[in-house]
Structure formats: structure tokens, C-alpha cells
Amino acid sequence: MEDIIEERVITGIIDYQDEKNEKSGVPPPPAPTVSVNSTFLWHCCFFLLGICHFLPLSFCTASNNFWLHKFRNTSDPTESAGNRTVLQVNFSSVQMICSSVVSLLVAFFNIAVAYKIRIMTRIYVTLILELMVFVLLTISIKMDTDNVQVEYFCFVLLSFCVLNAANGVNILATANLYPRFPHAYMHTCLAGEGVAGIVGDLLNIASIRIYNNDLTKGTMMYFAIGCGTIIMSIVLITVAARSNSFKDALASVHEDVTRKRYTIRQQWNMLCKIRYPAVTALYFGFTMVMSHPTVTSLVVSEDHDKQTVWASTYFSPVMTFLLSDICSFLGRIATVFIKTDIPEKIFYVFGLLRFVTLIPFLWLCNVQPRNYIPVVFSHDYQYGIILGVFCFTNGIIINWGMLLLPKLVTKQEMDGAYTVFGVFMSVTGLLMSPISLFIVNLL
């Protein structure tokens, strides 16, 4: 997630510089010439790259029902929500902790090493690595892991870590393409990101429905589609990269592999300048660690005791993941139409009020199993309203902060601001992630 936020910073910088140039009368830099025949192919490439940015996250989290099934109590044929194993309860929390560690390592890699590697090399290598992991996960779906649940738990977490690492490098490599191509392609890539989660959720639901609610076969088809998406991305990028216009676009901005690193003092001064976006990102990360999907992945339907198809098969994919992705997407769209600059103090108060209300409300939904805190909002519609408002405001709060960052620094400081912001997000994410383990066991 930190990597997606970092890419929003680069996008905001590019858009803001264009807006500032237009107001000052400065002509924009000449865009690379693109032939009419290449336009559609390039849009397809950037759209698929955008989808691949969210593919590991959306596919792996949306398959929550399958992971719960894999780590179930094998002595309980009903797979009762009140009889969940330690692996089931802590899966999402441990995954978030591992992802935070990986994100921090990737942030330092991007600072110290990544810029020395060609952009297209990074894109190819990371996509191929993601494809290999997806193939292994797809194969493992049909395996009987009831007697080796701990080993399979570790294998899945390791796979997620590799996917997150490759995805983090790929996202920033793709972001480096934005200044080299006409800006329409950047927005195409962002459009792919915007619909990736929703498309992934719909594919998950459709896969389960096609196989008549057979969770194993449906998940296998779901991950096979993920493999096909990555393969298609690699093929289209390879075809596009062979064109002279693509090569000219890449060469339009020099890749500087000899630039100096920033000192500790320079990084601290930069962090002070961007404290507002940093605090908004901190709000975002803190609320996610304490609620979604670490806690929401354990929420069950009010009809879970009746073992209905809705409760056992469709509740989690629809209510927890599809609804949250739709509301988050709508929140991001809302910031496009809200142009008013909000004072920092008001924004901080808004974030604090949101934290002290919506987070406890999510805890009081029908999370199972429960140890100490009673269920207050037991109905499905109550959970849907609370989660929908939470994700909608999440989309607003993070976009508001990110759109402000390029206005706080000069053009010469932008690269440094982006670098410091990435490290800040990774470090704070790592420090906050253990809280999720405490929360799920507290409930």
C-alpha cells in the first residue's frame, strides 16, 4: 500500500507542475511523438501495468474465504466462525507485518540501488517474478495441506512477501515512465489502478459462482486469470518496447545513475516541509492497521450460524472487499471535484474524529471469534454502512494529502521529497503493523 501512495505523489507532482506552468505561461516540455498505430497499444500496456500494480494485493486479499478454509480447524466440518484456529485469526495481521517489513526493505532498495538499474529491466524482472509466484500459488491451491497447515501458512506468507517486493519495485519503475511519455498514458495507468481492485473482486465472485460455490476450483480459476493478466502485460510491453517511438520516449529523459544520496539532515528538513501529507499518510496507515483488512476479514454475516450460501460463500467477497474497493474508489474520485484547500488544523481534527468513531464501530461489528468485547452491530447492513463510510473517507483523506505535497516543495526538491516520504511511510508502517495482532486478539 505504501508503494501505491508513493506513486500518487509522483503523479501529483507531474500534474501540479503542468498546472503551474499553464498559469505562468511557461510552455510544457515537448511530448514524444506517438504514431496513431502505437496509441492504442500503448494505452493497453499502461492500463495493464496499472492493473498489475494492484493485482497481488487485490487477488490475495479478496481470496480471504479460501485462506480461511485452508487454515481451518479440520476437526470441525462446519468450519464454525466461533471455532477458528490461531492461523485463521492471525493470518491477515501477520501478512500485514510481513508486508511492512518488505516495504521498508524495498524503500531502501529503491533509494540505494534501483535507480542504477534500467527502467524496463526492472519492469520485466518484477513482472516475471510475480508470474512465477502466481503460478506456484495456483498449483498449490489443489494440494491437500490439512496436515501441513503451518508449513503452507509460511509458504503463502513468503509468496506474498515476494509479490509485495516485486510489486514495489515495479510501481516505482512504472512511475519513472510518466515523465517520458505523453501524460494521457499516465492517466490510463492510474485508471487501471482504480478499477483493479473492483475487477479483481468481481472476478473472484464470478469464479466461485461459475464452479457452483466450489471454493477450491473457483479460487484456482481466479488465480489462473491473474497469471493470464501478467502474461498479457509482459507480451504487450515487449511488443510496444520494440517500436522506435517507444525507444525515443524512453530516451527523452536521461536516466541519471550517478546522482548523490541525500544526507540525514537534508531528509529531516524535507520531512518537516511535507509534514501535512506525512500526517495524512500516518492517519491512513494507522486506521488500516487497526481495521481493514486485519479485523474486517474476520467479520461474518448475521446468518453465519444458518450456513446459507450468502453467509458462507459471498458475504466476505462482496461486503468486505468489493464494497470497500468501490467506496474507496468513489472517495478518490470525490477529491477530483473538491478543489477547496482545507486548513491543516481542520484536516487533523477531521482525521482524529474519524479515528475515534469509525474504528471502534468496526471493532463492534460481527467479528468472530470474540474474546472480550461484545458485538453491537450484528446486522449485515450496519457493517456495510460503517465499512462504506470508512473506506470512502479513506479515499478522500489520502488523496487530499497527496495532492498537497507538490505544492510544498520546489521542483528541485521534489525527488528528495518523494524519497523521504517513501521511507517515512515504510518505517511508520513497520512500527504500527504489530498493533493489528494485538487488536484481533483483544476483540
Disulfide bonds with the S-S distance in Angstrom:
none
